[in-house]
Amino acid sequence: MLWCMRTTLTLDDDVAKRIERLRKQRSLTLRDVVNQALREGLPQLEAPNRPRKAHTTKAVSLGGCLIGNIDDIAEVLAVAEGDGLR
């Protein structure tokens, strides 16, 4: 049994431009391009989401702080600029 459905479809501008470009490049009708896109895209939407591999970052020791107190901006600037104001 052949079953067809006629419907109104509202497309976002970016999608409409891509479909129109494909339609002209391949000399297809709008119906053919939309059907082909849906046939290729629906299996991906129907497939269960694959679990993503957890990303980890290896911890590295950066050593201690080279200046006494980084909360004291004047001290930090003095050390950074090489001032003997400490």
C-alpha positions as CSV (number, residue, x, y, z in Angstrom):
1,M,0.0,0.0,0.0
2,L,1.4,3.4,-1.0
3,W,0.7,6.0,1.6
4,C,1.5,9.7,1.1
5,M,0.9,12.6,3.4
6,R,0.5,16.2,2.3
7,T,1.5,18.8,4.9
8,T,2.7,22.3,5.3
9,L,6.3,22.5,6.5
10,T,7.8,25.7,7.9
11,L,11.6,25.7,7.5
12,D,14.2,27.9,9.2
13,D,16.0,30.2,6.7
14,D,19.3,28.4,6.9
15,V,17.7,25.0,6.2
16,A,15.6,26.4,3.4
17,K,18.7,27.8,1.7
18,R,20.5,24.5,2.0
19,I,17.6,22.6,0.6
20,E,17.2,25.0,-2.3
21,R,20.9,24.8,-3.1
22,L,20.7,21.0,-3.2
23,R,17.5,21.1,-5.2
24,K,19.2,23.2,-7.9
25,Q,22.5,21.3,-7.9
26,R,20.8,17.9,-8.3
27,S,17.9,19.0,-10.4
28,L,15.4,17.5,-7.9
29,T,12.0,18.6,-6.7
30,L,11.6,20.1,-3.2
31,R,9.7,16.9,-2.3
32,D,12.6,14.7,-3.4
33,V,15.2,16.6,-1.4
34,V,13.1,16.7,1.7
35,N,12.3,13.0,1.5
36,Q,15.9,12.1,0.9
37,A,17.1,14.3,3.9
38,L,14.5,12.7,6.1
39,R,15.4,9.2,5.0
40,E,19.0,9.8,5.8
41,G,18.5,11.8,9.0
42,L,15.7,9.8,10.7
43,P,17.8,6.7,11.5
44,Q,20.3,8.9,13.3
45,L,17.5,10.5,15.3
46,E,16.0,7.1,16.1
47,A,19.2,5.5,17.2
48,P,19.9,5.5,20.9
49,N,22.5,8.0,22.1
50,R,25.9,6.4,22.4
51,P,27.6,7.1,25.8
52,R,30.5,9.5,25.4
53,K,33.9,8.5,26.7
54,A,34.7,10.4,29.8
55,H,37.4,13.0,29.2
56,T,40.1,13.2,31.9
57,T,43.0,15.6,32.4
58,K,46.2,14.3,34.0
59,A,47.1,16.2,37.2
60,V,50.5,17.8,37.2
61,S,52.2,19.4,40.2
62,L,53.1,23.0,39.4
63,G,55.1,23.5,42.6
64,G,54.6,26.0,45.3
65,C,53.8,29.7,44.9
66,L,57.0,31.8,44.2
67,I,55.7,34.7,46.2
68,G,54.4,34.7,49.7
69,N,50.9,36.0,49.5
70,I,49.1,36.4,46.2
71,D,46.2,38.2,48.0
72,D,48.5,41.2,48.5
73,I,48.5,42.9,45.1
74,A,51.2,45.4,46.1
75,E,53.5,42.5,47.0
76,V,52.8,40.6,43.8
77,L,53.5,43.7,41.7
78,A,56.7,44.5,43.6
79,V,58.0,40.9,43.0
80,A,56.9,40.9,39.4
81,E,58.5,44.3,38.6
82,G,61.6,43.5,40.6
83,D,61.1,46.4,43.1
84,G,62.9,46.2,46.4
85,L,59.9,47.6,48.2
86,R,59.2,44.5,50.3
